[in-house]
């Protein structure tokens, strides 16, 4: 690897000389921040000079002022406050009090507004009660009916009869039928044949009754039959424990042991469970059992904690990229720093 050489450069702001490996322009962060401030100030000045100011007259005081904003009307916020509409004196329509407002108000408070709403609703109900019903004749059936509004039909049936009747053919059975709406099928049976597949009837596995099938894999007529058949409720069977060999009664099909202890002993034993190895603990020297493929070194958590607190010896290794000697406790460390690791990845596992 090529050794990086330090270069002498001059700061563009303060003029000091400094040594660096990289292509820097400034000696410190303060100089960089000053350069950023100068750039921002120059950008603002360019923007202001690019937009030409407009001369306007203030609507409040009448002075002339320059602005880059076209919709500006006042030279100062004080003029904006003074130019508000004056408060007008009005009289409340309900209580008769005088009050000042800038808006088009009719009532002095919310209470007066709510009282006005109540009065209007009461007047509407009185008018509705005083309205006399009118006697009209239905255009289709010829019956006389009383209404407040101007209607033409006495009911919804007569309103539907006024629409034209269309004769159509069913897309499934081919029968002709009369409709007012945009129908394609003559009945619900024909629609279910299209939208839902009809399966033949089946017999329940538990009770033996016939039932209609709406799902392909349905085997029971109800949830109760399914639960009783799966769990064998009311039908205890005799089984033999896989660990101790005792007989026991259960209604479960998957039960293998008579108690919890037998299950734990069975799973910890090595008689029927393969892929187990004897390993020696690195701290205390005891022999313990573990599965193949694991990297266990200690028999318990206490040994692992104690071994971590002890000072492990550091081994001297060489970097595969730059060849520098470095010390580390990790067995799998191959590089002295992150830069060497990145260069190794960039070269595609081919060192120059």
Secondary structure as UniProt FT lines:
FT   STRAND          7..10
FT   TURN            12..14
FT   STRAND          17..20
FT   HELIX           29..50
FT   STRAND          54..57
FT   TURN            59..61
FT   STRAND          64..67
FT   TURN            70..71
FT   HELIX           77..82
FT   STRAND          88..91
FT   TURN            93..95
FT   STRAND          98..101
FT   HELIX           110..130
FT   STRAND          134..137
FT   TURN            139..141
FT   STRAND          144..147
FT   HELIX           156..161
FT   STRAND          166..169
FT   TURN            171..173
FT   STRAND          176..179
FT   HELIX           188..195
FT   STRAND          202..203
FT   TURN            205..207
FT   STRAND          210..211
FT   TURN            216..217
FT   HELIX           223..231
FT   TURN            232..234
FT   STRAND          237..240
FT   TURN            242..244
FT   STRAND          247..250
FT   HELIX           260..268
FT   STRAND          276..280
FT   TURN            282..284
FT   STRAND          287..291
FT   TURN            292..293
FT   HELIX           301..309
FT   STRAND          315..318
FT   TURN            320..322
FT   STRAND          325..328
FT   TURN            331..332
FT   HELIX           338..346
FT   TURN            347..348
//
